[in-house]
Amino acid sequence: MQAQASARWGIASMAASLIWLLPPSSPAVETQWSRGDKMLADHFRAETAQLSGQCLAEIKTLEDWTSRREKYREQLLEMLGLWPFPQKTELNPVVAGKVEAESFVVEKFHFQSLPGLYVTANLYLPKNLSQPAPAILYVCGHGPVIKNGVSYGNKVSYQHHGAWFAQNGYVCLIIDTLQLGEIQGIHHGTYREGMWWWNARGYTPAGVEAWNGVRALDYLCTRPEVDTNRFGVTGRSGGGAYSWTIAALDDRIKVAAPVAGITDLHNHCVDGVVEGHCDCMFFVNTYRWDYPQLAAMVAPRPLLIGNSDKDTIFPLDGVVRLHGHARQIYRLYSASTNLGLLITEGPHKDTQDLQLPVLRWFNRFLKSEDPVIQTAAKRYFEPEQLKVLSKIPDNQRNTTIQETFVPMAESRPLPRSHDDWAQQRDEWLASLKEKCFAGWPMDPGGLELKQVLSAERRGVDLDAYEFTSQPNIRLRLFLAHRPHLKRPERVQLVVQNQEDWQKWVAGMRHAFANELRAEPAEGQSPPDAEQFAKTRRSLATNNSVLVYLAPRGIGPTAWSGDAKKQIQLRRRFMLLGQTLDGMRVWDIRRALQAVQSFHTLQGVPLSVEAHHDLAVDALYASLFETGIAALDLRQMPASHRDGPDYLNVLRVLDIPQAMAIAAERSQVRLLETDLKGWDYTVAVAQRLGWEERQFVLEQVTATNSQ
């Protein structure tokens, strides 16, 4: 039967994998059950190695670096949601009061980095300043201070740093963060709030924190006590991360000393350190950077990288690797003495061992002195003494800034002509490739089709083939048809989600129990005779070939772990400049290529069926492949706000615009319970005079849509 099947589909015959005939207790079957986990780990390892290998690899000379640095800065701004650069509006600072210690004064105030985006802050001023002093911007880590439901801001947790700098002759501005300030916004959108649309919007709270830091420098420039030519920035943990982005973006920072705020992609994506971090630590990795590239942006200014040797969320090996990359750029500037690496003993903790060298670093490069430090950093005030706001302002946008911080794509008018449409379509497709799907493999290699199953049971012929979606990702296609089908009249690729897969494999096990024994199905549903009968009746009444695909992470390649683990695995994709759904679009593309490679299916009309989120993935796959006659899509969201997240896609277009591009190329049938949201697609079809069958929108009941 195998030889017949191989000849039927027109590829070379290969021996079927023994896995299909082994008992469930066989070690080979157990390996099959962990196939998805191994595949995913190999993918993360390979992608990370690729990005690490290309990080700064093109930089051989100082000219190489200086000629690219401004482009890199623009890329970083874009990945933080700050390009085009926002307008600097009035800060509207308001001083709410003061508190004093023996040698310094603390002004309690707020400013607005954007209208309604409040930054609560404490400004530590040494007493008896005789001339403008150097200033330190201290950005806080995750140190919440909340009493009786009232947030006092994480500036309270880090007050000892401000006091210590003031006691040593610095003006020090400590600013609250978005999530842990007196007005509590959100840092954990993808981490725990299910806000995957942040990726689609190109939004990260790291951008807000960087912007607030830049505007804090603007405020310091208005203070007569400050020498604006001597700015430094520091902070630890989250504050360390923001120190990096502020210093990289703003050359007014002359000295930087981030503490425990950065490591490399290997730690995050291979070792899984990302699980210890909220979204505020990461830019949207559109341009697929590794983090040493961010570190290098500070060069040649004095930079002290601080960390401890037992820090589990910023592991030492990654910090050392990052320092090595940054050192290459400092050497090009002949400025190696401006780069320091501080490693102390201990865990992820704010210790004197880290504090003291940071102060000495600033003394050395901002004051040109290195006196003996005689006092230790300590807290002076109760939370109530440092609080700024008596009530939350009515016009605050802190709690909703994710909705507006990054602008969406501008609404485009309907095309006036076919030429107008062609120009718009091509611009969208180019932007999708560059901004949303840059994580697709440049060279995926061959499909490497291999037959692993061929059997005929109870009126259904079933074949299975493995193919390579990209290196380390092997997926399976299952081809079903009535026996003795010589000339197929239609081939349909059915893209399955996990529920679809479980139903399908339960049905097919009614006839192919031995052959499908090794295929994972959550809960091992018993064979479903009724489901099999439906499939058999469908195949018996036509000359079609149904091809079933479960993209990565579904069915045969599902990975293990509870819901929290699944979230963290998805987050690793985004750190690599990908998303899980974006890579499933790629899987569907490769499946289409595989189907079209079967000789006896070439020239046979090809359609694609999918529903819900995978219908969106199938839609986008069709934009980049040819030869698709029709799309049969059901119950799909009308916006990426509610559907699959591709990086930055809402800065380019939304699903109705993608649907219009698809409908020009293939006949699209869309079944929805709610017809709202598709006006643009309908209007384009009418404006350009497409045949009615090119885009058919039908309303169905929820029951009939299944």
N, C-alpha and C positions, 0 to 999 in steps of 0.2 A: 504493500500500500504506500510506503514512503516513497519508493521510486516513482510510483504513479503520480503521487502528489507533487514531487519535485518537478517532474516533467510537465505536469499540468500548469504550474505557475511559472515555469520557465527559468528556474535557477538550478545551480548544480546540486546534485544529491549529496546529503550529508547524513551521517549516522545520528539517529535520535538520541537525545540525552537519556542516560539510564535513570536519571532522577525520577522520571515519570512512573517508573515501574518498581521503585524501591518502597519497602514498607515505611510507615510513618516514623518508626523508631530508628531508622537508619541514620548514621551521622551525616550522610549526604543530604537527607531531608532536613535535618536540623540546620545545616548550613543554608539550605534554601530558605528556611524561615527567617534567618538573619540576613538574607541577601540585601534587603533594603538598607539596613543599618550599615553594612560594609560598603555598599555603593555610595551612600551619603558621606561616610567618613572619607572615602577615597576622593570623592568630588571636592569636598572642602579642602583636603590636603593639596590636591593638584591645583585648584584655583588659587589658593593662598600662595603656593610656591610660584605660580606664574606672576602674580602681582608683586610678590616680594622680589622676584628676580628682575622685573622690569623697573622697579622703583629706583629712580635716579640713575639708571644704567646708561642713559644717553649723555650724562654729564661727565665729560672728560677734562674740560678746561674751565677756567673762570668765565670766559666768554660764553661757553655753552650755558652756564648757569644764569649769568646776568641777562642774556638775550631771551631767556625763557621765564625769568622770575615774575615779570608782570603778568604774563599769561597764566602762570600758576596762581597768582593772587586772584585774578578774575575767576579762575575755576573754583578756588576755595570760596570766594564770595558767593558764587552761584550755588555751590553745594551746601552753603549755609542759608540759602534763601535770601541773599542780600545783593543779588545782581539782577537787574540794574540796581545800583546803590540807592537806598531810600533817601528821600529828602530829609535833611536835618531840620526839623521843626523847632519851635521855641521849647526850651527845657522847662520853663515855668517853675523854677525851684521855690520851695516853701520851707522855711526853717520853723520847726514846731517847738523848739526849745533847746536848752543846753544843760549839760551836767559837767561837773568839774572834779578833777583829782588834783593832787598836789602840784604836778608838773605839766598838766595838759587839760585841755577843754574838749568836750565832745559836742558838736552840733548835731542835732537830730533833724533830718530834713528829708524831703522827697523831691524828685524831679520826674518829668515825663519824657521818656526816650522817644516815644511817639505819642500823639494825642491819645490820652486814656491809658497808656501803658506806663504804669507807675513803678518807679524804682525807689524803695525805701532804703535809707542809708544813714550811716554815722560817719562824721568827719572828725578825726582826731587831730587836734592842733596843739603843738608845743606852746607852752607859755613863754612870753618874753622873747619871741623871735625878733632878731635885729635885721634880718634880710630874708628874701624869699628862700624857701627850703626845698630840697628835693621831695618828691611826692611818690608814695606807693599806693597803687590801686590793689586792694586786697579783695579777691573774689572768693566767695564762700563755697565750701563743700556741703555735703548732705548732713547738716547738724540741726535738725528741727528743734525749736523751742516753742512748745504749745502747752498752755495751761488753761484748763477749764474751757477748752474749745477755741481759745484765742491764740493765734500765731503771733509771736513776737519777732519772728525772723531769724534766720540762721546767722545774721550778723552778731546776735547775742552769743552764740556758741564760739565765735571766733574773735570776740572782743579783745582777748589778751594779745592778739597780734597787733591790733591797732594801737593799744596802749603802749606796747613795747616799742613799736616804731616811733611813736610820739616821744617817748622818754629818751630815745636815742637821736632826736633831732629831725625826724621826718614828719611831714604831713601825711596822714594815712586815711584814705577813703575806703570804707568797707561797705559793699553794696549787697543787699539781699538778692537771692536768686528768684526765679519765676515761681517755682513750686513751693519753696520753703520761706518765702517772704511774708510780710504782713498780709498781703493779698495772695492767696494760694492758687497758683495756676497748675498746669499739668506738665510733668516731665515723662510720665510713664505711658504714653499713648499706645505704642505697640507692645510694651512690656506687660501691661495688665489691663488696659482699658479697651482693647480690641479696635483701636483706631488705626487700622492698617491703611486707611486713606491718607494718613500723613505721608506715606511713601509716594502715593499717587500725586499728592499736592506738592511734593518736594519740600515738605516742612520738617524741620527738626528744632526742638527747643534749644539746641546748641547755637542756632542762629540768633535766637532772642538773647541768650546770655552774651554772645559776642557783641551784638549791637548795643546792649545795655552797657557793656564795658567801654566801647568806643564813645558812647555819649557821656559816660562818667568822666572820661578824659576831657571831653568838651567842657564839662562843668568845672573840672579842676583848672582849666585854662582861664576861667573867669575869676579865680581867687587870687588876691594880691599876695597871700602868704606863700604862693607856690612858684617855684622856678620851673617854668614850662619846658625847659630844655633838659630837665633831669627827672624823667618819669620812669618808674619801675613797676612791674606787675608780678604778683605772686598769689598763691593759693594752694590748697591741698585737696586731693581727691577730685571731686567735681570742680572745685576752684582751680586745681592744677590743670584740668582739661581746658577750662575757659581761659586760663593764662596763656596757653599755647595759641588759641585762635586769636585772642586780642593782640598778642605780640606779633603774630604772623600778618595780621591785617593792618596794623597801625604802627607806622615807623616812629611815632612820637614816643613809643616805648623804647627806652635806651638800654634797659637791663631787664632780664626776665629770669625768674627762679621758680618754675612750676614744680610742685612736689606731689608725687604719687598721682599723676594725672594722665599718663599715657603709656601705652605699650604697642606692640605690633599686631598685625593681622593673624600671625601664627598663634599667638596666645588667645586671641579672641575667637577665631573660627576653627582652629584645629584643637586647641586645648579647652575651648568652651568657656573662656573667661567672660565673654559677652553676657553670660547669665547673671553676673554680678553687677551689671551696669544698666542704668535707665537710658532713655533715648537722648538725654542732654549731653552725653559723652561723644556723640557721633555726628559727623556731617553725612549728608545724603551722598553716597559715593558714586556719583555720576561718572566721574573720570577715572574711577578704579585706582585710587591712590592706596599705597600703604602708608602707615603713619610716620615713618621717617621723613617723608616728603613734607609733611606739616612741620616737623621739627626743623628741617633745613631752612624753612622760610624765615627763621629768626636770624640766621647768619647775615653778617658777621658780628652782630651785636652780642654783648656778653650774655651767656646763657648757662645757668646752673640747673642740671637735671637731678632732682632729688628723689630718692626712693629708699625703701628698706628691704632687707634681704629675704624676709619671710612674708612679704605682701602677697596675698593669694589672688587679689583682683588686678594687680599690676606686677606680674611675676618678674623676677630679676632677670631671667634669661632674655625676655623680650625687651626690657629696658636697655640692657647691654647691647643687644643687636641694634636697636634704634640709635643709641649713642654712637655706635660705630659708623652707621650711615651718615649721621649729621656731621661727624668729625671729618668725613671726606670733603664736605662743602667748606667747612671752616679752614681746612688745609689749603683749599684753592685760594682763599682770601689771605693766606699766610696769617691767620688769626686763631691758631690752635689754643693760644693762652686765654682766649675769650670763651672757651667751652669747658665746662666742668661737669664731672659726674660724681655725685654724692651718694654713697651707699652706706646706710647705717644698719645696725642689727635691730631686728624686731618685726612686728606685724604691721598691718595697715592702720597706723595710729599717729596722731599728732604728738610728737615727742620733742623734747629739748635737743636731742641729738640731731634732729632735722632743722629745728628753728634757728639754732645758733649759727651754723654755716650760711644759712640764707641771709641773715642780717649782715654777716661779715662780707658776703658777696656784694650786697648793695653798698656797704661802706667802701669797699674797694673800688667799685666802678662808678658810683654816683658821688662819692665824697673824696675819693683818692686818699683814704686813710684806713687804718686797720687797728683801732684801739682795742684794749681789753674790754670785753663785755662784762659789766659788773652786776647787772640786774637780770632776773629771769622774767619771762612773760607770765603774767597772771591776770585773773579777772578782777575787776573792780566794782562792777555794777550788777544790780538785779535786773531781770528782764524788763520790768515795768519802767525802769529808769531810762532804758534805751529805746523804748517804743516811740514810733513817729506818729502814727495815725490814731486819732481818737475815734474815727469811724471809717468804714470803707467808702471811698468816693463813689457816687452814683454813676459816674461816667467811666469807671474802670473797665479796661479791656483785658486785664491780666488773665482772667479765668476763661476767656474765649479767644485769646490772641491767635491760637492755631487756625482759626477760621479765616483770618485776614492777613496774617503776616506775610505770606507768600502769595502774590497775585496769581489768579487763574488765567488761563489763556483768554485773550480778548475774544469777544463774540464776533464772529465773522458774518458779514451779510451774505445772503444767498448769491451764488454765482450768477453773473449776468450773461454768460455765454459758456460754450463748451471750452473755449480757450481759458477763460477765467477759472473755470472749475479745474482744468488740468493743472494750471499753475498752483492753485491752492492744494490740490491733492498731492502733488509732488513735493511741495514744501512740508506738508504733514508727514508724509512717508519718510522723508529725509530726517526730519526732527525726531520721529519715533526711533529710527535706527540709532541716532546719535545720542539722544537724551534718555531714552526709555529702555532700549534693548542693547546697550553697549556691552552688556555682560554675556551676550551670545558668543559662542566660540568663533574665532576668526577662521580656524581650520579644523572642522569637526572630524575630518577623515572620512573613510568610506563607511557605508552602511553595515558592511560585514554581516550580511544576512545569513542566518543559520537555521535550518529546520530542526525543530526539537520535538515535534509531535505530528503524527498523521494517523487518523483512525476514522472508521465509519461505524456508526451505531444508530439503530432505530430511525433510519430515514434522514440522518444528518451526517454530513461529511465535515470533519473538523481538522484543521491543520494549524500549527503554531510555528512562528518564526521569531527568533531573537534578532534584534538589530541594534546598532550603536547610534544613540542619539548624539552623544559627544563622548570623548574619552572618559572612561570609568562609569558611564551610564548606559547599561544594556537593558532594553525594554523588549516587550513581547507583543506581537500581533497575533490574534486568533482569527482565522478565516473560516467562516461557516457557510455552507450552501447545501442544496439538495444533491444527493448522489448522482454521479454520471453527468454532471453539468458540463457541456462541451463549450458552449459559447455564451458567456455571461452577457447580459444586456445592461447591467447596471452594477456598480460597486459602491457600497456606502461605508465610510469610516464612521464608526460609532465611538465617540469619546466618552469614557466612563468615569464617573466619580466613585467614591468608595461604596456608596449605597448601590449604585448600578452594578459595580463589580460583584458585590456580595450576592445580589439577586441572580446575576448571570451565571456565576460559577456554581451556585446552588442548583440552578436549573440544568446546567450542562452535566453536573455530576450524576444526574438521574441516568444518563446514558454513558457517560465517560468517567465513571468513578475511579477506576485504576489510573487512567491517563492524567486525571486532574488531582490526584491524591495530594501531590506536593504543593499545589497552589494554595497560598494562604487565603483564608476567608475568616474575618473576625467572628469569633464565636463558633466557627465550624458549623454553619447552618446545615441541616440535613438536606439531602437531595430533594429538589422541588419538582415533582412531576408536572404540576400545572404550568410552571414557568417554562419548562422544557417543551411542553406541548405548544405553547404560544410561539416559541421560536421555530419549532418544526413546521407549524401551520404557515407561518410567515414565509419560510423558505420554500415550502412545497408549492406555493401559488404563484411564484415568479422565478425568473432566471437571474436572480441577484446573488451577489456575494456580499455577505456582511463581514466587515473587518472590525474587530473590537480592540480598542487601545485603552489601557489604563496608564496615564502619564506617571512620571516619577512620584513616588510617595503614596501611590494608590495601588491597591491590589497586590500583584506579585512583588512590587518593590516598596510596599508600605514599611515605614520605619516604626520602631517601638517607642514606648514612652507615653506618659499621661498627657493631659491637655497642656499643662505648664511646660512640659518638655517640648511639645510640638511648637509652642509659641517661640521658644528659644531657638529651635532649629530654623524656623522661618527667619528669625532675626539675623542668623549667621549669613543667610543669603543676601540680605540687604547690606551688610557690611562689605560684601564682596562686589557691590555694584550690580546686584541682581535682585530679583524677588522670586519666590517659589512659583508664583503664577506666571511670571515672565519666562521662566525656564520651562514651564509646561507648554507655553506657546511654542517654544523651540521644539519640544518633544513632538507636538502635533505636526509641525512642519516636517520633521524628519520622518514621521510615520507616513505622511502624504508622499514624500519622496520614495519611501520603501514600497508603498502600494503601487506607485506608478512605475517602479522598476520591474515588477513582474511582467514578463513578456506577454502572456496571454490576457493581461488586464489592460495593456496599453491600448489606448483608443476607446476603451469602455467608459461611458459617462461616469464621473466620480462625484459623489456628493458626501457631505459631512453632516452628521447629526450630533447634537449635544444640547445640554440644558443647564440652567442656572449659571454658576460662575464659569464652568468649563465651556459653556456656549460663547462666553466672551473670549476665552482663550482661543477657541476654534475660529471665531470671527477674525481675531488679529492674525492668526496663522495664515488665514486665507489671503491676507493683504500682501504676503511676501512669497506666495507660491502660485504657480500657474496650473491650468488644467482642471480647475474645480468648477464643475457644472452648476452645483447647487449647494446651498446651506440650508439645513433644516434645524432651526434654533427655537428653543422653548424656555419660557419663564426666566429670561435673563434680566439682570438689572439694567436700568437705563442710564446709570452713571457709575463711574468708578468710585464715587463716594460710598456706594453701597455694594460694590463688586470687587473684582480682582484688583490688586495693587501692582502696577508697573511704575517704576521710578519716574517721577515727574510727568506722568502722562496727562494730568489735568492742567499742566502748564503748556500743553500742546493742543489737545483736543479731548473730547469726551466720546462715550460710546456711540451716540447717534451719528457723529461725524464719521467715525470708523465704519459704521454700518453703511453709510452712503458710499464710501470708497468700495466696500465689499460688493454692494448691490450693482455697481457699475461693471464689475468683473464676473459676478456669478448671480444666478437667480437666488434670491433670499426669501425664505418663508419663515416668518416670526410669529409664534403663537404666544399670546400674552393674556393674562386675566385682566390687566389694566393697560389700556392703550396710550396712557399719558407718557410723554417724554420722547415720542418718536416723531414729533412734528417736523424737525429739521430734515430727517431722512425722507419723509414723504414729500416735503416741499422741494427738495433737490431733484427727486425723481420727476416731479411734475414740471419743474422749471426747465430741465434738460430734455424733456420729452421721452423719457425711457418708457419702454413697454410696461404695462401694468404688472406683468408677471415677474419683472425684475425685482420688485420689492412688494411682497404680499404680507400685510399685517392683519392677523386674524385674532379675534377675541374668543377665548375659551373659558370654560368654568375651571375652577381649581381641580375638580375631579378629573375632567377630560384632559387636563394638561399633563397628567402623569404618564 
